[in-house]
Structure formats: structure tokens, C-alpha cells
Amino acid sequence: MSVEQYQRTVNSLDKEIAELEKKKAAADKKAADESKKAESVSISKNASATTIKSKLNEIDRHNKASNKAATESAEFGKKIADKRAKRNDAYLKLQKEQQKEQKAQQKVMDNIKKEYENRIAELEKQSIPSAITYNPTTDDVNSIEQYDVFISHAWEDKEDFVDELYNALTALGIKVWYDTSKIKWGDSMRKKIDEGLKKSKFGIIVLSPNYIAENKYWTKIELDGLFQLESINGKTILPIWHHLTKKEVTEYSPIIASKLAMTTATMTAEDIAKEMLELIPKVSG
């Protein structure tokens, strides 16, 4: 059986146990009530034989009803015990199946991480000639570095945080390459991203659950590009942790986790923009 099937079994047994416990509680209450009624029947000393017989019959009825309810309660108790035993067995099997799935998922994640880290390591080993001589032309003007920072992010995080960060950065006069403002209808996304990466001094990475998701193609492309540029010319990668823990970042990339990062858990977009502004003169000067 799968995890889902075992979980449904456990949920179903929990529901049945809850219903049986309600019925047992009702039977216990009835047994107690009938017993009290039997005890409350009184017979006076001067009562006639007919009255005495009637009272005794009434006591007997209440006692029988109490005993019947007590018997029903005992039967419900046995059923509850049986259901709990089945529930415990199903829960143990559920845990084992969950552990098997977790191990399988972890193996997949480990393989992905290993492949990704190997790719980054290869990028960092790459080099370019120590000196390249060329004469700038008019066409080269567009290739001159003209942005302070490139923002690498997941599209889903724009409304939640990234748009706010972009606005905070530009409000301080920081030149930002941001896809929303730089990529137009019909443009080649890959080409535009490559241009933005090459023309930016820094690369902000907004790490989030959306960013590190397995199906994210563009974030991986951008991150590869940033590592490539940093390994070649010292370009600085600036991580921002957004709804992620240290453990999650480390599992995604130990290299990124080793870098000092800002976090939206304790800092606003404006706080981070001010930190960014402190770095600009160091590069420009």
C-alpha cells in the first residue's frame, strides 16, 4: 500500500473510534441514570401489596435498563480496543512507508545537489586569458557595464517582495537590471538575461522556496551565469534569504550558504537597499 492509502486507513479508523467513543459515553450515561432512578424509587411502610409489587417492578425495569446499557458500553469498549489495535498497526505501516518515501526523495535530492554542485565547481575552474587587447568602437559602448546590480529571482516572488526591493533600490539611485523593466514583448529572454548579467557589478539572488524549486529553469541559468562571472572577474554575489532557513539553503547549495546573506525575516526591502548603497562606492571608486 502507498502512503496515501495507509493515511486514509488511519483517518478512517480514527473516525470510527471517535464514533464508538461517543456511543460508549452515551451508554455509560444511560447506565448511570437508570441506576439512579432505581435507587430513587421508595416504598413506604404502609404501602399495599399491589403498590409494593408495582414499585419493585419499576426498580427491576430500571436495573435491567442499567445492566443493558452497561453491557452495551462493554461491547463498545471491546470494539474500540480492536479498532485502536488496527489503527496502531496501520500507523506503524504508514510511518515505515513514509520513511521509505523520504529516503527515496532524499536520494533524488542528493543526486540533484551533487550534479548541481559539480556544475558550479566546473564553472569556477574555468578561466579566460589574463589579458585581452581591443580597440573600443561605437558598437562597444552598449557593452560597457552600466548597472549596479542584477536581481535574480523567481517570478512568483515579485509581488511578495522583489518588486518592493526594486523600487527601494531605484529610489536610492541604484541602477538595477530587472526583467520587468528590461525584457519587452518579443525579446529573447536568454539574450537579455546574458546582457544584464554581463553589464552588472553585483548579482542579488533572492533565494526562496520558489527560486530553488526543481522545475525552475531560469533561476538555475541565472545562478550559473553569476557563478561564472564571479569566478572570472570577482563579481560579487549577494544572497537574500526569503522564507528559507539556513538548513534549506545549505541543502540547495553549500557554496551559497557559506556567503553572508541578508534575510527578509528581519530586514525590510528599504533596509537591504541601504546595505546595497554602501557597496556601490567601493566598486565605483
HURA-V473767 format. One record per residue. N is the residue number from 1. RES is the residue in one letter. PHI is phi in degrees with one decimal (none if undefined). D_FIRST is the distance of its C-alpha to the first C-alpha in Angstrom with 1 decimal. Layout:
BEGIN
n & res & phi & d_first
N & RES & PHI & D_FIRST
N & RES & PHI & D_FIRST
END
This chain:
BEGIN
n & res & phi & d_first
1 & M & none & 0.0
2 & S & -86.9 & 3.8
3 & V & -58.4 & 6.8
4 & E & -61.7 & 8.1
5 & Q & -67.4 & 6.0
6 & Y & -64.3 & 6.6
7 & Q & -64.9 & 10.0
8 & R & -63.2 & 10.7
9 & T & -62.4 & 10.3
10 & V & -62.1 & 12.6
11 & N & -62.4 & 14.9
12 & S & -65.1 & 15.3
13 & L & -66.6 & 16.2
14 & D & -60.3 & 18.5
15 & K & -65.9 & 20.2
16 & E & -65.2 & 20.7
17 & I & -63.3 & 22.1
18 & A & -62.5 & 24.4
19 & E & -66.0 & 25.8
20 & L & -65.3 & 26.4
21 & E & -65.6 & 28.2
22 & K & -63.5 & 30.4
23 & K & -66.1 & 31.3
24 & K & -65.0 & 32.0
25 & A & -62.9 & 34.2
26 & A & -65.9 & 36.1
27 & A & -66.3 & 36.7
28 & D & -61.5 & 38.0
29 & K & -65.3 & 40.3
30 & K & -64.9 & 41.6
31 & A & -61.3 & 42.2
32 & A & -68.1 & 44.2
33 & D & -63.8 & 46.1
34 & E & -65.6 & 47.1
35 & S & -64.5 & 48.3
36 & K & -66.1 & 50.4
37 & K & -62.7 & 51.9
38 & A & -63.0 & 52.9
39 & E & -71.3 & 54.5
40 & S & -81.0 & 56.4
41 & V & -71.7 & 58.2
42 & S & -115.6 & 61.7
43 & I & -123.7 & 64.5
44 & S & -76.0 & 68.1
45 & K & -64.4 & 70.7
46 & N & -94.6 & 72.8
47 & A & -67.5 & 70.0
48 & S & -75.6 & 70.9
49 & A & -60.3 & 69.2
50 & T & -65.1 & 67.5
51 & T & -64.9 & 66.2
52 & I & -59.7 & 65.0
53 & K & -61.8 & 63.1
54 & S & -62.8 & 61.5
55 & K & -66.0 & 60.5
56 & L & -64.2 & 59.0
57 & N & -63.8 & 57.0
58 & E & -64.2 & 55.7
59 & I & -61.7 & 54.7
60 & D & -63.9 & 53.0
61 & R & -62.3 & 51.0
62 & H & -65.7 & 49.7
63 & N & -66.1 & 48.9
64 & K & -63.5 & 47.0
65 & A & -64.1 & 45.0
66 & S & -65.8 & 44.3
67 & N & -65.0 & 43.1
68 & K & -64.0 & 41.0
69 & A & -64.8 & 39.3
70 & A & -65.1 & 38.9
71 & T & -64.7 & 37.2
72 & E & -62.4 & 34.8
73 & S & -61.1 & 34.1
74 & A & -64.0 & 33.3
75 & E & -65.6 & 30.9
76 & F & -62.3 & 29.1
77 & G & -61.6 & 29.0
78 & K & -64.5 & 27.4
79 & K & -65.1 & 24.7
80 & I & -62.5 & 24.1
81 & A & -61.1 & 23.9
82 & D & -65.7 & 21.3
83 & K & -64.6 & 19.2
84 & R & -65.2 & 19.6
85 & A & -64.4 & 18.5
86 & K & -66.0 & 15.2
87 & R & -65.1 & 15.0
88 & N & -62.8 & 15.8
89 & D & -64.2 & 13.3
90 & A & -65.8 & 10.4
91 & Y & -67.3 & 12.3
92 & L & -62.3 & 12.7
93 & K & -66.0 & 9.0
94 & L & -61.3 & 9.0
95 & Q & -61.5 & 12.1
96 & K & -62.2 & 11.1
97 & E & -67.3 & 8.3
98 & Q & -63.5 & 11.2
99 & Q & -63.1 & 13.7
100 & K & -63.8 & 12.1
101 & E & -65.7 & 12.2
102 & Q & -62.5 & 15.6
103 & K & -63.5 & 16.9
104 & A & -65.4 & 16.0
105 & Q & -65.3 & 17.7
106 & Q & -63.5 & 20.5
107 & K & -62.5 & 21.1
108 & V & -62.9 & 21.5
109 & M & -63.5 & 23.8
110 & D & -62.6 & 25.8
111 & N & -65.6 & 26.4
112 & I & -64.2 & 27.6
113 & K & -63.7 & 29.7
114 & K & -62.8 & 31.2
115 & E & -63.8 & 32.1
116 & Y & -68.6 & 33.6
117 & E & -65.9 & 35.6
118 & N & -64.2 & 36.9
119 & R & -64.7 & 38.0
120 & I & -65.0 & 39.8
121 & A & -60.7 & 41.4
122 & E & -65.6 & 42.7
123 & L & -62.9 & 44.2
124 & E & -69.5 & 45.9
125 & K & -80.5 & 47.5
126 & Q & -68.4 & 49.0
127 & S & -141.4 & 52.7
128 & I & -124.3 & 55.5
129 & P & -51.8 & 59.2
130 & S & -65.1 & 61.0
131 & A & -145.7 & 63.6
132 & I & -128.9 & 63.7
133 & T & -104.8 & 67.1
134 & Y & -156.2 & 67.5
135 & N & -104.0 & 69.8
136 & P & -59.3 & 68.3
137 & T & -119.4 & 69.0
138 & T & -60.0 & 68.7
139 & D & -68.7 & 65.2
140 & D & -75.1 & 64.1
141 & V & -57.6 & 64.7
142 & N & -68.1 & 61.4
143 & S & -89.1 & 59.6
144 & I & -68.1 & 61.1
145 & E & -56.7 & 58.7
146 & Q & -134.3 & 59.0
147 & Y & -119.3 & 55.9
148 & D & -77.3 & 55.4
149 & V & -151.5 & 51.7
150 & F & -106.7 & 48.7
151 & I & -102.0 & 45.7
152 & S & -98.4 & 42.4
153 & H & -157.7 & 39.7
154 & A & -91.4 & 36.7
155 & W & -55.8 & 37.8
156 & E & -66.3 & 35.6
157 & D & -92.8 & 37.7
158 & K & -59.0 & 41.0
159 & E & -66.0 & 41.4
160 & D & -71.1 & 39.8
161 & F & -152.8 & 42.1
162 & V & -65.2 & 43.4
163 & D & -58.8 & 45.9
164 & E & -63.9 & 47.3
165 & L & -64.6 & 47.6
166 & Y & -58.8 & 49.4
167 & N & -63.8 & 51.8
168 & A & -66.7 & 52.5
169 & L & -67.6 & 53.3
170 & T & -67.0 & 55.5
171 & A & -63.6 & 57.3
172 & L & -93.7 & 58.5
173 & G & 83.1 & 59.8
174 & I & -81.3 & 57.0
175 & K & -82.2 & 56.5
176 & V & -118.4 & 52.8
177 & W & -90.7 & 51.1
178 & Y & -134.1 & 48.4
179 & D & -56.1 & 46.7
180 & T & -59.9 & 47.4
181 & S & -95.3 & 51.1
182 & K & -106.7 & 51.3
183 & I & -101.2 & 49.1
184 & K & -104.5 & 50.6
185 & W & -57.1 & 49.5
186 & G & 91.7 & 49.5
187 & D & -69.6 & 49.6
188 & S & -80.7 & 47.6
189 & M & -61.7 & 45.1
190 & R & -61.6 & 44.9
191 & K & -64.9 & 48.7
192 & K & -64.3 & 49.3
193 & I & -65.4 & 46.8
194 & D & -58.9 & 48.5
195 & E & -63.4 & 51.9
196 & G & -62.9 & 50.8
197 & L & -63.5 & 49.4
198 & K & -67.9 & 52.6
199 & K & -97.1 & 54.9
200 & S & -110.7 & 53.3
201 & K & -78.9 & 54.3
202 & F & -126.0 & 51.1
203 & G & -126.8 & 47.5
204 & I & -83.8 & 45.6
205 & I & -113.3 & 41.9
206 & V & -90.1 & 40.1
207 & L & -76.5 & 36.8
208 & S & -150.0 & 34.1
209 & P & -56.0 & 30.3
210 & N & -68.8 & 31.4
211 & Y & -65.5 & 33.6
212 & I & -92.1 & 31.1
213 & A & -59.1 & 28.3
214 & E & -59.8 & 27.0
215 & N & -86.5 & 28.3
216 & K & -83.1 & 31.7
217 & Y & -82.9 & 34.1
218 & W & -68.2 & 37.5
219 & T & -64.5 & 37.0
220 & K & -67.6 & 36.2
221 & I & -62.4 & 39.3
222 & E & -64.4 & 41.5
223 & L & -65.4 & 40.3
224 & D & -58.7 & 41.0
225 & G & -63.7 & 44.4
226 & L & -65.1 & 45.3
227 & F & -64.4 & 44.4
228 & Q & -61.3 & 46.5
229 & L & -67.9 & 49.5
230 & E & -66.4 & 49.3
231 & S & -69.7 & 49.3
232 & I & -89.8 & 52.4
233 & N & -125.6 & 54.6
234 & G & 76.6 & 53.3
235 & K & -55.9 & 51.8
236 & T & -93.1 & 50.2
237 & I & -92.0 & 46.6
238 & L & -116.4 & 46.2
239 & P & -81.8 & 42.7
240 & I & -124.8 & 41.9
241 & W & -90.5 & 38.7
242 & H & -125.1 & 37.4
243 & H & 62.8 & 34.5
244 & L & -129.9 & 33.3
245 & T & -99.8 & 33.5
246 & K & -57.2 & 35.1
247 & K & -62.1 & 31.7
248 & E & -66.1 & 30.3
249 & V & -66.3 & 33.5
250 & T & -61.9 & 33.6
251 & E & -65.2 & 30.0
252 & Y & -75.1 & 31.2
253 & S & -161.4 & 34.6
254 & P & -58.8 & 36.4
255 & I & -65.0 & 39.6
256 & I & -68.2 & 39.5
257 & A & -62.2 & 38.5
258 & S & -77.2 & 41.6
259 & K & -86.5 & 43.9
260 & L & -63.5 & 45.4
261 & A & -128.8 & 43.8
262 & M & -88.2 & 44.6
263 & T & -139.1 & 42.0
264 & T & -74.5 & 41.8
265 & A & -70.0 & 40.6
266 & T & -126.1 & 44.2
267 & M & -127.6 & 46.3
268 & T & -89.0 & 47.3
269 & A & -60.3 & 47.9
270 & E & -65.6 & 51.6
271 & D & -60.5 & 51.3
272 & I & -67.8 & 49.5
273 & A & -61.8 & 52.1
274 & K & -65.3 & 54.9
275 & E & -63.2 & 53.3
276 & M & -64.3 & 53.2
277 & L & -61.9 & 56.9
278 & E & -64.9 & 57.8
279 & L & -84.6 & 56.6
280 & I & -59.4 & 58.5
281 & P & -60.4 & 62.0
282 & K & -64.4 & 60.8
283 & V & -87.5 & 59.8
284 & S & -70.8 & 62.7
285 & G & -80.7 & 65.3
END
